[in-house]
Amino acid sequence: MKEGSDNFRSSAIKGIMKRIKAKGIEVFVYEPELQENYFFGSTVLSDINAFKLRCDSIIANRMTECLKDVESKCFSRDLYGVN
């Protein structure tokens, strides 16, 4: 999500999650602001390092500095690292 945003409950990511999960792939959500243990039926992780270790691929709305060390497994629409 966009840093500081709280609109994850109506996020378009739900459609992407649904398609991935339909293929039988386990999905984890990194969202430190979310207090629930599950979001849209997927485990929520609030520790970025635990998230990075558990994921083979990461779909990110925006590339951030905290993903630089796992950039090779990140997919994002943020082509230039600014949006």
PDB file with SEQRES, HELIX, SHEET and CRYST1 records, atoms N, CA, C and O in Angstrom:
SEQRES   1 A   83  MET LYS GLU GLY SER ASP ASN PHE ARG SER SER ALA ILE          
SEQRES   2 A   83  LYS GLY ILE MET LYS ARG ILE LYS ALA LYS GLY ILE GLU          
SEQRES   3 A   83  VAL PHE VAL TYR GLU PRO GLU LEU GLN GLU ASN TYR PHE          
SEQRES   4 A   83  PHE GLY SER THR VAL LEU SER ASP ILE ASN ALA PHE LYS          
SEQRES   5 A   83  LEU ARG CYS ASP SER ILE ILE ALA ASN ARG MET THR GLU          
SEQRES   6 A   83  CYS LEU LYS ASP VAL GLU SER LYS CYS PHE SER ARG ASP          
SEQRES   7 A   83  LEU TYR GLY VAL ASN                                          
HELIX    1 AA1 PHE A    8  SER A   10  5                                   3    
HELIX    2 AA2 ILE A   13  ALA A   22  1                                  10    
HELIX    3 AA3 ILE A   48  ARG A   54  1                                   7    
HELIX    4 AA4 GLU A   65  LYS A   73  5                                   9    
SHEET    1 AA1 3 PHE A  28  TYR A  30  0                                        
SHEET    2 AA1 3 SER A  42  LEU A  45  1                                        
SHEET    3 AA1 3 TYR A  38  PHE A  39 -1                                        
SHEET    1 AA2 2 ILE A  58  ALA A  60  0                                        
SHEET    2 AA2 2 CYS A  74  SER A  76  1                                        
CRYST1    1.000    1.000    1.000  90.00  90.00  90.00 P 1           1          
ATOM      1  N   MET A   1       0.837  -1.186   0.000  1.00  0.00           N  
ATOM      2  CA  MET A   1       0.000   0.000   0.000  1.00  0.00           C  
ATOM      3  C   MET A   1       0.878   1.244   0.000  1.00  0.00           C  
ATOM      4  O   MET A   1       2.079   1.184   0.263  1.00  0.00           O  
ATOM      5  N   LYS A   2       0.269   2.328  -0.290  1.00  0.00           N  
ATOM      6  CA  LYS A   2       0.970   3.603  -0.215  1.00  0.00           C  
ATOM      7  C   LYS A   2       1.263   3.888   1.246  1.00  0.00           C  
ATOM      8  O   LYS A   2       0.382   3.757   2.095  1.00  0.00           O  
ATOM      9  N   GLU A   3       2.487   4.274   1.542  1.00  0.00           N  
ATOM     10  CA  GLU A   3       2.875   4.545   2.916  1.00  0.00           C  
ATOM     11  C   GLU A   3       1.948   5.578   3.540  1.00  0.00           C  
ATOM     12  O   GLU A   3       1.692   6.634   2.962  1.00  0.00           O  
ATOM     13  N   GLY A   4       1.449   5.254   4.732  1.00  0.00           N  
ATOM     14  CA  GLY A   4       0.562   6.155   5.439  1.00  0.00           C  
ATOM     15  C   GLY A   4      -0.899   6.022   5.039  1.00  0.00           C  
ATOM     16  O   GLY A   4      -1.759   6.695   5.607  1.00  0.00           O  
ATOM     17  N   SER A   5      -1.189   5.162   4.067  1.00  0.00           N  
ATOM     18  CA  SER A   5      -2.560   4.986   3.601  1.00  0.00           C  
ATOM     19  C   SER A   5      -3.290   3.970   4.475  1.00  0.00           C  
ATOM     20  O   SER A   5      -2.680   3.033   4.989  1.00  0.00           O  
ATOM     21  N   ASP A   6      -4.590   4.160   4.638  1.00  0.00           N  
ATOM     22  CA  ASP A   6      -5.372   3.196   5.405  1.00  0.00           C  
ATOM     23  C   ASP A   6      -6.500   2.616   4.562  1.00  0.00           C  
ATOM     24  O   ASP A   6      -7.471   2.092   5.109  1.00  0.00           O  
ATOM     25  N   ASN A   7      -6.387   2.704   3.243  1.00  0.00           N  
ATOM     26  CA  ASN A   7      -7.470   2.241   2.383  1.00  0.00           C  
ATOM     27  C   ASN A   7      -7.275   0.815   1.885  1.00  0.00           C  
ATOM     28  O   ASN A   7      -7.825   0.448   0.847  1.00  0.00           O  
ATOM     29  N   PHE A   8      -6.500   0.001   2.606  1.00  0.00           N  
ATOM     30  CA  PHE A   8      -6.221  -1.353   2.159  1.00  0.00           C  
ATOM     31  C   PHE A   8      -7.465  -2.228   2.143  1.00  0.00           C  
ATOM     32  O   PHE A   8      -7.492  -3.224   1.420  1.00  0.00           O  
ATOM     33  N   ARG A   9      -8.483  -1.897   2.903  1.00  0.00           N  
ATOM     34  CA  ARG A   9      -9.693  -2.720   2.942  1.00  0.00           C  
ATOM     35  C   ARG A   9     -10.430  -2.722   1.608  1.00  0.00           C  
ATOM     36  O   ARG A   9     -11.122  -3.691   1.296  1.00  0.00           O  
ATOM     37  N   SER A  10     -10.300  -1.674   0.822  1.00  0.00           N  
ATOM     38  CA  SER A  10     -10.969  -1.615  -0.480  1.00  0.00           C  
ATOM     39  C   SER A  10      -9.957  -1.616  -1.622  1.00  0.00           C  
ATOM     40  O   SER A  10     -10.269  -1.197  -2.737  1.00  0.00           O  
ATOM     41  N   SER A  11      -8.771  -2.078  -1.347  1.00  0.00           N  
ATOM     42  CA  SER A  11      -7.685  -2.036  -2.313  1.00  0.00           C  
ATOM     43  C   SER A  11      -7.905  -2.972  -3.493  1.00  0.00           C  
ATOM     44  O   SER A  11      -8.523  -4.028  -3.366  1.00  0.00           O  
ATOM     45  N   ALA A  12      -7.387  -2.560  -4.635  1.00  0.00           N  
ATOM     46  CA  ALA A  12      -7.438  -3.389  -5.843  1.00  0.00           C  
ATOM     47  C   ALA A  12      -6.592  -4.647  -5.695  1.00  0.00           C  
ATOM     48  O   ALA A  12      -6.732  -5.577  -6.489  1.00  0.00           O  
ATOM     49  N   ILE A  13      -5.727  -4.692  -4.704  1.00  0.00           N  
ATOM     50  CA  ILE A  13      -4.883  -5.871  -4.493  1.00  0.00           C  
ATOM     51  C   ILE A  13      -5.721  -7.110  -4.209  1.00  0.00           C  
ATOM     52  O   ILE A  13      -5.251  -8.231  -4.406  1.00  0.00           O  
ATOM     53  N   LYS A  14      -6.948  -6.925  -3.751  1.00  0.00           N  
ATOM     54  CA  LYS A  14      -7.813  -8.073  -3.465  1.00  0.00           C  
ATOM     55  C   LYS A  14      -8.038  -8.917  -4.721  1.00  0.00           C  
ATOM     56  O   LYS A  14      -8.068 -10.145  -4.640  1.00  0.00           O  
ATOM     57  N   GLY A  15      -8.194  -8.285  -5.856  1.00  0.00           N  
ATOM     58  CA  GLY A  15      -8.378  -9.020  -7.101  1.00  0.00           C  
ATOM     59  C   GLY A  15      -7.151  -9.829  -7.471  1.00  0.00           C  
ATOM     60  O   GLY A  15      -7.262 -10.964  -7.934  1.00  0.00           O  
ATOM     61  N   ILE A  16      -5.998  -9.251  -7.268  1.00  0.00           N  
ATOM     62  CA  ILE A  16      -4.741  -9.959  -7.543  1.00  0.00           C  
ATOM     63  C   ILE A  16      -4.587 -11.130  -6.590  1.00  0.00           C  
ATOM     64  O   ILE A  16      -4.209 -12.227  -7.000  1.00  0.00           O  
ATOM     65  N   MET A  17      -4.882 -10.895  -5.310  1.00  0.00           N  
ATOM     66  CA  MET A  17      -4.801 -11.963  -4.317  1.00  0.00           C  
ATOM     67  C   MET A  17      -5.736 -13.113  -4.678  1.00  0.00           C  
ATOM     68  O   MET A  17      -5.359 -14.279  -4.568  1.00  0.00           O  
ATOM     69  N   LYS A  18      -6.935 -12.793  -5.100  1.00  0.00           N  
ATOM     70  CA  LYS A  18      -7.921 -13.813  -5.458  1.00  0.00           C  
ATOM     71  C   LYS A  18      -7.408 -14.689  -6.595  1.00  0.00           C  
ATOM     72  O   LYS A  18      -7.558 -15.910  -6.557  1.00  0.00           O  
ATOM     73  N   ARG A  19      -6.805 -14.070  -7.603  1.00  0.00           N  
ATOM     74  CA  ARG A  19      -6.288 -14.830  -8.742  1.00  0.00           C  
ATOM     75  C   ARG A  19      -5.111 -15.724  -8.336  1.00  0.00           C  
ATOM     76  O   ARG A  19      -5.015 -16.866  -8.785  1.00  0.00           O  
ATOM     77  N   ILE A  20      -4.236 -15.214  -7.505  1.00  0.00           N  
ATOM     78  CA  ILE A  20      -3.079 -15.997  -7.051  1.00  0.00           C  
ATOM     79  C   ILE A  20      -3.540 -17.174  -6.198  1.00  0.00           C  
ATOM     80  O   ILE A  20      -3.082 -18.302  -6.381  1.00  0.00           O  
ATOM     81  N   LYS A  21      -4.455 -16.899  -5.259  1.00  0.00           N  
ATOM     82  CA  LYS A  21      -4.938 -17.950  -4.371  1.00  0.00           C  
ATOM     83  C   LYS A  21      -5.723 -19.016  -5.124  1.00  0.00           C  
ATOM     84  O   LYS A  21      -5.726 -20.178  -4.717  1.00  0.00           O  
ATOM     85  N   ALA A  22      -6.389 -18.642  -6.217  1.00  0.00           N  
ATOM     86  CA  ALA A  22      -7.129 -19.604  -7.033  1.00  0.00           C  
ATOM     87  C   ALA A  22      -6.196 -20.637  -7.663  1.00  0.00           C  
ATOM     88  O   ALA A  22      -6.627 -21.729  -8.034  1.00  0.00           O  
ATOM     89  N   LYS A  23      -4.928 -20.285  -7.778  1.00  0.00           N  
ATOM     90  CA  LYS A  23      -3.922 -21.207  -8.317  1.00  0.00           C  
ATOM     91  C   LYS A  23      -3.323 -22.098  -7.222  1.00  0.00           C  
ATOM     92  O   LYS A  23      -2.436 -22.908  -7.489  1.00  0.00           O  
ATOM     93  N   GLY A  24      -3.819 -21.939  -5.983  1.00  0.00           N  
ATOM     94  CA  GLY A  24      -3.332 -22.759  -4.873  1.00  0.00           C  
ATOM     95  C   GLY A  24      -2.070 -22.225  -4.222  1.00  0.00           C  
ATOM     96  O   GLY A  24      -1.398 -22.944  -3.483  1.00  0.00           O  
ATOM     97  N   ILE A  25      -1.748 -20.986  -4.487  1.00  0.00           N  
ATOM     98  CA  ILE A  25      -0.536 -20.378  -3.930  1.00  0.00           C  
ATOM     99  C   ILE A  25      -0.879 -19.653  -2.636  1.00  0.00           C  
ATOM    100  O   ILE A  25      -1.828 -18.870  -2.585  1.00  0.00           O  
ATOM    101  N   GLU A  26      -0.104 -19.919  -1.596  1.00  0.00           N  
ATOM    102  CA  GLU A  26      -0.314 -19.249  -0.314  1.00  0.00           C  
ATOM    103  C   GLU A  26       0.118 -17.788  -0.422  1.00  0.00           C  
ATOM    104  O   GLU A  26       1.166 -17.479  -0.988  1.00  0.00           O  
ATOM    105  N   VAL A  27      -0.694 -16.909   0.122  1.00  0.00           N  
ATOM    106  CA  VAL A  27      -0.434 -15.477   0.063  1.00  0.00           C  
ATOM    107  C   VAL A  27      -0.234 -14.939   1.472  1.00  0.00           C  
ATOM    108  O   VAL A  27      -1.003 -15.248   2.382  1.00  0.00           O  
ATOM    109  N   PHE A  28       0.800 -14.135   1.640  1.00  0.00           N  
ATOM    110  CA  PHE A  28       1.054 -13.421   2.893  1.00  0.00           C  
ATOM    111  C   PHE A  28       0.928 -11.929   2.619  1.00  0.00           C  
ATOM    112  O   PHE A  28       1.268 -11.454   1.536  1.00  0.00           O  
ATOM    113  N   VAL A  29       0.444 -11.213   3.595  1.00  0.00           N  
ATOM    114  CA  VAL A  29       0.274  -9.772   3.477  1.00  0.00           C  
ATOM    115  C   VAL A  29       1.182  -9.095   4.494  1.00  0.00           C  
ATOM    116  O   VAL A  29       1.136  -9.416   5.682  1.00  0.00           O  
ATOM    117  N   TYR A  30       2.003  -8.164   4.035  1.00  0.00           N  
ATOM    118  CA  TYR A  30       2.787  -7.338   4.965  1.00  0.00           C  
ATOM    119  C   TYR A  30       2.054  -6.022   5.124  1.00  0.00           C  
ATOM    120  O   TYR A  30       1.931  -5.244   4.178  1.00  0.00           O  
ATOM    121  N   GLU A  31       1.573  -5.784   6.321  1.00  0.00           N  
ATOM    122  CA  GLU A  31       0.883  -4.531   6.616  1.00  0.00           C  
ATOM    123  C   GLU A  31       1.006  -4.255   8.117  1.00  0.00           C  
ATOM    124  O   GLU A  31       0.208  -4.753   8.911  1.00  0.00           O  
ATOM    125  N   PRO A  32       2.002  -3.466   8.498  1.00  0.00           N  
ATOM    126  CA  PRO A  32       2.236  -3.205   9.923  1.00  0.00           C  
ATOM    127  C   PRO A  32       1.118  -2.425  10.606  1.00  0.00           C  
ATOM    128  O   PRO A  32       1.028  -2.440  11.833  1.00  0.00           O  
ATOM    129  N   GLU A  33       0.275  -1.750   9.852  1.00  0.00           N  
ATOM    130  CA  GLU A  33      -0.816  -0.966  10.438  1.00  0.00           C  
ATOM    131  C   GLU A  33      -2.059  -1.801  10.720  1.00  0.00           C  
ATOM    132  O   GLU A  33      -2.928  -1.378  11.481  1.00  0.00           O  
ATOM    133  N   LEU A  34      -2.152  -2.969  10.121  1.00  0.00           N  
ATOM    134  CA  LEU A  34      -3.331  -3.809  10.267  1.00  0.00           C  
ATOM    135  C   LEU A  34      -3.230  -4.621  11.552  1.00  0.00           C  
ATOM    136  O   LEU A  34      -2.236  -5.313  11.770  1.00  0.00           O  
ATOM    137  N   GLN A  35      -4.246  -4.542  12.403  1.00  0.00           N  
ATOM    138  CA  GLN A  35      -4.244  -5.216  13.694  1.00  0.00           C  
ATOM    139  C   GLN A  35      -4.776  -6.647  13.617  1.00  0.00           C  
ATOM    140  O   GLN A  35      -4.522  -7.441  14.523  1.00  0.00           O  
ATOM    141  N   GLU A  36      -5.505  -6.989  12.563  1.00  0.00           N  
ATOM    142  CA  GLU A  36      -6.051  -8.333  12.406  1.00  0.00           C  
ATOM    143  C   GLU A  36      -4.953  -9.308  11.984  1.00  0.00           C  
ATOM    144  O   GLU A  36      -3.930  -8.904  11.430  1.00  0.00           O  
ATOM    145  N   ASN A  37      -5.177 -10.603  12.253  1.00  0.00           N  
ATOM    146  CA  ASN A  37      -4.224 -11.643  11.868  1.00  0.00           C  
ATOM    147  C   ASN A  37      -4.390 -12.079  10.420  1.00  0.00           C  
ATOM    148  O   ASN A  37      -3.481 -12.661   9.827  1.00  0.00           O  
ATOM    149  N   TYR A  38      -5.570 -11.790   9.852  1.00  0.00           N  
ATOM    150  CA  TYR A  38      -5.856 -12.195   8.477  1.00  0.00           C  
ATOM    151  C   TYR A  38      -6.475 -11.036   7.711  1.00  0.00           C  
ATOM    152  O   TYR A  38      -7.234 -10.240   8.262  1.00  0.00           O  
ATOM    153  N   PHE A  39      -6.139 -10.960   6.437  1.00  0.00           N  
ATOM    154  CA  PHE A  39      -6.734  -9.988   5.531  1.00  0.00           C  
ATOM    155  C   PHE A  39      -7.157 -10.732   4.283  1.00  0.00           C  
ATOM    156  O   PHE A  39      -6.325 -11.333   3.603  1.00  0.00           O  
ATOM    157  N   PHE A  40      -8.437 -10.698   3.977  1.00  0.00           N  
ATOM    158  CA  PHE A  40      -8.971 -11.343   2.787  1.00  0.00           C  
ATOM    159  C   PHE A  40      -8.550 -12.817   2.742  1.00  0.00           C  
ATOM    160  O   PHE A  40      -8.252 -13.361   1.678  1.00  0.00           O  
ATOM    161  N   GLY A  41      -8.534 -13.455   3.931  1.00  0.00           N  
ATOM    162  CA  GLY A  41      -8.203 -14.871   4.046  1.00  0.00           C  
ATOM    163  C   GLY A  41      -6.731 -15.203   4.014  1.00  0.00           C  
ATOM    164  O   GLY A  41      -6.373 -16.377   3.922  1.00  0.00           O  
ATOM    165  N   SER A  42      -5.865 -14.211   4.086  1.00  0.00           N  
ATOM    166  CA  SER A  42      -4.415 -14.446   4.058  1.00  0.00           C  
ATOM    167  C   SER A  42      -3.773 -13.955   5.345  1.00  0.00           C  
ATOM    168  O   SER A  42      -4.222 -12.979   5.946  1.00  0.00           O  
ATOM    169  N   THR A  43      -2.723 -14.640   5.757  1.00  0.00           N  
ATOM    170  CA  THR A  43      -1.997 -14.290   6.974  1.00  0.00           C  
ATOM    171  C   THR A  43      -1.343 -12.929   6.845  1.00  0.00           C  
ATOM    172  O   THR A  43      -0.688 -12.632   5.846  1.00  0.00           O  
ATOM    173  N   VAL A  44      -1.526 -12.108   7.861  1.00  0.00           N  
ATOM    174  CA  VAL A  44      -0.902 -10.784   7.905  1.00  0.00           C  
ATOM    175  C   VAL A  44       0.372 -10.872   8.730  1.00  0.00           C  
ATOM    176  O   VAL A  44       0.366 -11.393   9.845  1.00  0.00           O  
ATOM    177  N   LEU A  45       1.460 -10.362   8.176  1.00  0.00           N  
ATOM    178  CA  LEU A  45       2.738 -10.296   8.877  1.00  0.00           C  
ATOM    179  C   LEU A  45       3.081  -8.825   9.086  1.00  0.00           C  
ATOM    180  O   LEU A  45       2.983  -8.018   8.162  1.00  0.00           O  
ATOM    181  N   SER A  46       3.477  -8.491  10.286  1.00  0.00           N  
ATOM    182  CA  SER A  46       3.838  -7.100  10.569  1.00  0.00           C  
ATOM    183  C   SER A  46       5.349  -6.905  10.649  1.00  0.00           C  
ATOM    184  O   SER A  46       5.821  -5.776  10.782  1.00  0.00           O  
ATOM    185  N   ASP A  47       6.102  -7.985  10.570  1.00  0.00           N  
ATOM    186  CA  ASP A  47       7.565  -7.930  10.601  1.00  0.00           C  
ATOM    187  C   ASP A  47       8.077  -8.067   9.169  1.00  0.00           C  
ATOM    188  O   ASP A  47       7.904  -9.114   8.545  1.00  0.00           O  
ATOM    189  N   ILE A  48       8.694  -7.032   8.657  1.00  0.00           N  
ATOM    190  CA  ILE A  48       9.152  -7.025   7.268  1.00  0.00           C  
ATOM    191  C   ILE A  48      10.171  -8.126   6.988  1.00  0.00           C  
ATOM    192  O   ILE A  48      10.171  -8.708   5.904  1.00  0.00           O  
ATOM    193  N   ASN A  49      11.032  -8.414   7.950  1.00  0.00           N  
ATOM    194  CA  ASN A  49      12.035  -9.458   7.729  1.00  0.00           C  
ATOM    195  C   ASN A  49      11.403 -10.837   7.658  1.00  0.00           C  
ATOM    196  O   ASN A  49      11.809 -11.656   6.833  1.00  0.00           O  
ATOM    197  N   ALA A  50      10.419 -11.111   8.504  1.00  0.00           N  
ATOM    198  CA  ALA A  50       9.690 -12.378   8.442  1.00  0.00           C  
ATOM    199  C   ALA A  50       8.955 -12.500   7.115  1.00  0.00           C  
ATOM    200  O   ALA A  50       8.919 -13.573   6.514  1.00  0.00           O  
ATOM    201  N   PHE A  51       8.373 -11.403   6.665  1.00  0.00           N  
ATOM    202  CA  PHE A  51       7.671 -11.381   5.386  1.00  0.00           C  
ATOM    203  C   PHE A  51       8.621 -11.722   4.240  1.00  0.00           C  
ATOM    204  O   PHE A  51       8.299 -12.561   3.399  1.00  0.00           O  
ATOM    205  N   LYS A  52       9.762 -11.092   4.201  1.00  0.00           N  
ATOM    206  CA  LYS A  52      10.733 -11.333   3.129  1.00  0.00           C  
ATOM    207  C   LYS A  52      11.189 -12.782   3.104  1.00  0.00           C  
ATOM    208  O   LYS A  52      11.363 -13.360   2.031  1.00  0.00           O  
ATOM    209  N   LEU A  53      11.385 -13.375   4.278  1.00  0.00           N  
ATOM    210  CA  LEU A  53      11.834 -14.760   4.361  1.00  0.00           C  
ATOM    211  C   LEU A  53      10.762 -15.746   3.904  1.00  0.00           C  
ATOM    212  O   LEU A  53      11.086 -16.764   3.292  1.00  0.00           O  
ATOM    213  N   ARG A  54       9.504 -15.465   4.188  1.00  0.00           N  
ATOM    214  CA  ARG A  54       8.402 -16.380   3.877  1.00  0.00           C  
ATOM    215  C   ARG A  54       7.989 -16.336   2.408  1.00  0.00           C  
ATOM    216  O   ARG A  54       7.374 -17.281   1.915  1.00  0.00           O  
ATOM    217  N   CYS A  55       8.314 -15.266   1.709  1.00  0.00           N  
ATOM    218  CA  CYS A  55       7.814 -15.065   0.344  1.00  0.00           C  
ATOM    219  C   CYS A  55       8.840 -15.432  -0.720  1.00  0.00           C  
ATOM    220  O   CYS A  55      10.014 -15.071  -0.627  1.00  0.00           O  
ATOM    221  N   ASP A  56       8.373 -16.158  -1.731  1.00  0.00           N  
ATOM    222  CA  ASP A  56       9.205 -16.451  -2.899  1.00  0.00           C  
ATOM    223  C   ASP A  56       9.122 -15.311  -3.908  1.00  0.00           C  
ATOM    224  O   ASP A  56      10.084 -15.034  -4.625  1.00  0.00           O  
ATOM    225  N   SER A  57       7.979 -14.661  -3.958  1.00  0.00           N  
ATOM    226  CA  SER A  57       7.747 -13.514  -4.830  1.00  0.00           C  
ATOM    227  C   SER A  57       6.996 -12.460  -4.034  1.00  0.00           C  
ATOM    228  O   SER A  57       6.185 -12.783  -3.167  1.00  0.00           O  
ATOM    229  N   ILE A  58       7.270 -11.209  -4.332  1.00  0.00           N  
ATOM    230  CA  ILE A  58       6.612 -10.097  -3.640  1.00  0.00           C  
ATOM    231  C   ILE A  58       5.994  -9.183  -4.683  1.00  0.00           C  
ATOM    232  O   ILE A  58       6.664  -8.724  -5.608  1.00  0.00           O  
ATOM    233  N   ILE A  59       4.706  -8.930  -4.518  1.00  0.00           N  
ATOM    234  CA  ILE A  59       4.016  -7.979  -5.380  1.00  0.00           C  
ATOM    235  C   ILE A  59       3.842  -6.710  -4.571  1.00  0.00           C  
ATOM    236  O   ILE A  59       3.168  -6.705  -3.541  1.00  0.00           O  
ATOM    237  N   ALA A  60       4.448  -5.641  -5.039  1.00  0.00           N  
ATOM    238  CA  ALA A  60       4.436  -4.381  -4.299  1.00  0.00           C  
ATOM    239  C   ALA A  60       3.819  -3.286  -5.153  1.00  0.00           C  
ATOM    240  O   ALA A  60       4.145  -3.143  -6.331  1.00  0.00           O  
ATOM    241  N   ASN A  61       2.942  -2.530  -4.558  1.00  0.00           N  
ATOM    242  CA  ASN A  61       2.367  -1.394  -5.259  1.00  0.00           C  
ATOM    243  C   ASN A  61       3.464  -0.394  -5.606  1.00  0.00           C  
ATOM    244  O   ASN A  61       3.497   0.156  -6.706  1.00  0.00           O  
ATOM    245  N   ARG A  62       4.343  -0.174  -4.666  1.00  0.00           N  
ATOM    246  CA  ARG A  62       5.465   0.746  -4.860  1.00  0.00           C  
ATOM    247  C   ARG A  62       6.739   0.121  -4.307  1.00  0.00           C  
ATOM    248  O   ARG A  62       6.718  -0.538  -3.268  1.00  0.00           O  
ATOM    249  N   MET A  63       7.830   0.332  -4.997  1.00  0.00           N  
ATOM    250  CA  MET A  63       9.129  -0.117  -4.492  1.00  0.00           C  
ATOM    251  C   MET A  63       9.595   0.874  -3.435  1.00  0.00           C  
ATOM    252  O   MET A  63       9.561   2.089  -3.635  1.00  0.00           O  
ATOM    253  N   THR A  64      10.019   0.339  -2.329  1.00  0.00           N  
ATOM    254  CA  THR A  64      10.522   1.182  -1.248  1.00  0.00           C  
ATOM    255  C   THR A  64      11.919   0.728  -0.864  1.00  0.00           C  
ATOM    256  O   THR A  64      12.374  -0.341  -1.270  1.00  0.00           O  
ATOM    257  N   GLU A  65      12.573   1.533  -0.096  1.00  0.00           N  
ATOM    258  CA  GLU A  65      13.935   1.233   0.337  1.00  0.00           C  
ATOM    259  C   GLU A  65      14.011  -0.103   1.084  1.00  0.00           C  
ATOM    260  O   GLU A  65      15.002  -0.823   0.963  1.00  0.00           O  
ATOM    261  N   CYS A  66      12.976  -0.435   1.849  1.00  0.00           N  
ATOM    262  CA  CYS A  66      13.020  -1.669   2.642  1.00  0.00           C  
ATOM    263  C   CYS A  66      12.933  -2.926   1.772  1.00  0.00           C  
ATOM    264  O   CYS A  66      13.130  -4.029   2.283  1.00  0.00           O  
ATOM    265  N   LEU A  67      12.645  -2.792   0.485  1.00  0.00           N  
ATOM    266  CA  LEU A  67      12.594  -3.939  -0.418  1.00  0.00           C  
ATOM    267  C   LEU A  67      13.837  -4.064  -1.298  1.00  0.00           C  
ATOM    268  O   LEU A  67      13.940  -4.997  -2.094  1.00  0.00           O  
ATOM    269  N   LYS A  68      14.760  -3.153  -1.164  1.00  0.00           N  
ATOM    270  CA  LYS A  68      15.951  -3.157  -2.028  1.00  0.00           C  
ATOM    271  C   LYS A  68      16.736  -4.461  -1.935  1.00  0.00           C  
ATOM    272  O   LYS A  68      17.271  -4.930  -2.939  1.00  0.00           O  
ATOM    273  N   ASP A  69      16.812  -5.049  -0.745  1.00  0.00           N  
ATOM    274  CA  ASP A  69      17.600  -6.268  -0.569  1.00  0.00           C  
ATOM    275  C   ASP A  69      16.926  -7.508  -1.157  1.00  0.00           C  
ATOM    276  O   ASP A  69      17.567  -8.552  -1.281  1.00  0.00           O  
ATOM    277  N   VAL A  70      15.649  -7.412  -1.520  1.00  0.00           N  
ATOM    278  CA  VAL A  70      14.926  -8.532  -2.140  1.00  0.00           C  
ATOM    279  C   VAL A  70      14.331  -8.107  -3.489  1.00  0.00           C  
ATOM    280  O   VAL A  70      13.355  -8.689  -3.963  1.00  0.00           O  
ATOM    281  N   GLU A  71      14.924  -7.106  -4.080  1.00  0.00           N  
ATOM    282  CA  GLU A  71      14.415  -6.530  -5.331  1.00  0.00           C  
ATOM    283  C   GLU A  71      14.261  -7.570  -6.438  1.00  0.00           C  
ATOM    284  O   GLU A  71      13.380  -7.450  -7.289  1.00  0.00           O  
ATOM    285  N   SER A  72      15.113  -8.586  -6.424  1.00  0.00           N  
ATOM    286  CA  SER A  72      15.063  -9.599  -7.482  1.00  0.00           C  
ATOM    287  C   SER A  72      13.791 -10.441  -7.441  1.00  0.00           C  
ATOM    288  O   SER A  72      13.430 -11.055  -8.444  1.00  0.00           O  
ATOM    289  N   LYS A  73      13.112 -10.479  -6.309  1.00  0.00           N  
ATOM    290  CA  LYS A  73      11.859 -11.236  -6.246  1.00  0.00           C  
ATOM    291  C   LYS A  73      10.633 -10.329  -6.116  1.00  0.00           C  
ATOM    292  O   LYS A  73       9.549 -10.781  -5.748  1.00  0.00           O  
ATOM    293  N   CYS A  74      10.822  -9.056  -6.421  1.00  0.00           N  
ATOM    294  CA  CYS A  74       9.719  -8.090  -6.353  1.00  0.00           C  
ATOM    295  C   CYS A  74       9.161  -7.793  -7.738  1.00  0.00           C  
ATOM    296  O   CYS A  74       9.895  -7.694  -8.722  1.00  0.00           O  
ATOM    297  N   PHE A  75       7.861  -7.657  -7.781  1.00  0.00           N  
ATOM    298  CA  PHE A  75       7.156  -7.250  -8.986  1.00  0.00           C  
ATOM    299  C   PHE A  75       6.324  -6.042  -8.613  1.00  0.00           C  
ATOM    300  O   PHE A  75       5.607  -6.062  -7.612  1.00  0.00           O  
ATOM    301  N   SER A  76       6.413  -4.992  -9.408  1.00  0.00           N  
ATOM    302  CA  SER A  76       5.725  -3.757  -9.079  1.00  0.00           C  
ATOM    303  C   SER A  76       5.370  -2.995 -10.336  1.00  0.00           C  
ATOM    304  O   SER A  76       6.033  -3.119 -11.366  1.00  0.00           O  
ATOM    305  N   ARG A  77       4.315  -2.205 -10.239  1.00  0.00           N  
ATOM    306  CA  ARG A  77       3.978  -1.306 -11.348  1.00  0.00           C  
ATOM    307  C   ARG A  77       4.815  -0.027 -11.265  1.00  0.00           C  
ATOM    308  O   ARG A  77       4.750   0.819 -12.157  1.00  0.00           O  
ATOM    309  N   ASP A  78       5.586   0.108 -10.214  1.00  0.00           N  
ATOM    310  CA  ASP A  78       6.427   1.281  -9.965  1.00  0.00           C  
ATOM    311  C   ASP A  78       7.702   1.138 -10.807  1.00  0.00           C  
ATOM    312  O   ASP A  78       8.740   0.712 -10.301  1.00  0.00           O  
ATOM    313  N   LEU A  79       7.617   1.489 -12.068  1.00  0.00           N  
ATOM    314  CA  LEU A  79       8.712   1.247 -13.003  1.00  0.00           C  
ATOM    315  C   LEU A  79       9.947   2.090 -12.746  1.00  0.00           C  
ATOM    316  O   LEU A  79      11.064   1.659 -13.034  1.00  0.00           O  
ATOM    317  N   TYR A  80       9.758   3.290 -12.205  1.00  0.00           N  
ATOM    318  CA  TYR A  80      10.882   4.189 -12.040  1.00  0.00           C  
ATOM    319  C   TYR A  80      11.265   4.435 -10.581  1.00  0.00           C  
ATOM    320  O   TYR A  80      12.134   5.263 -10.306  1.00  0.00           O  
ATOM    321  N   GLY A  81      10.637   3.737  -9.655  1.00  0.00           N  
ATOM    322  CA  GLY A  81      10.978   3.875  -8.252  1.00  0.00           C  
ATOM    323  C   GLY A  81      10.529   5.195  -7.635  1.00  0.00           C  
ATOM    324  O   GLY A  81      11.074   5.631  -6.621  1.00  0.00           O  
ATOM    325  N   VAL A  82       9.548   5.817  -8.242  1.00  0.00           N  
ATOM    326  CA  VAL A  82       9.087   7.104  -7.727  1.00  0.00           C  
ATOM    327  C   VAL A  82       7.574   7.160  -7.550  1.00  0.00           C  
ATOM    328  O   VAL A  82       7.063   8.135  -6.998  1.00  0.00           O  
ATOM    329  N   ASN A  83       6.853   6.156  -7.998  1.00  0.00           N  
ATOM    330  CA  ASN A  83       5.396   6.234  -7.975  1.00  0.00           C  
ATOM    331  C   ASN A  83       4.810   4.908  -7.584  1.00  0.00           C  
ATOM    332  O   ASN A  83       3.589   4.771  -7.508  1.00  0.00           O  
TER     333      ASN A  83                                                      
END                                                                             
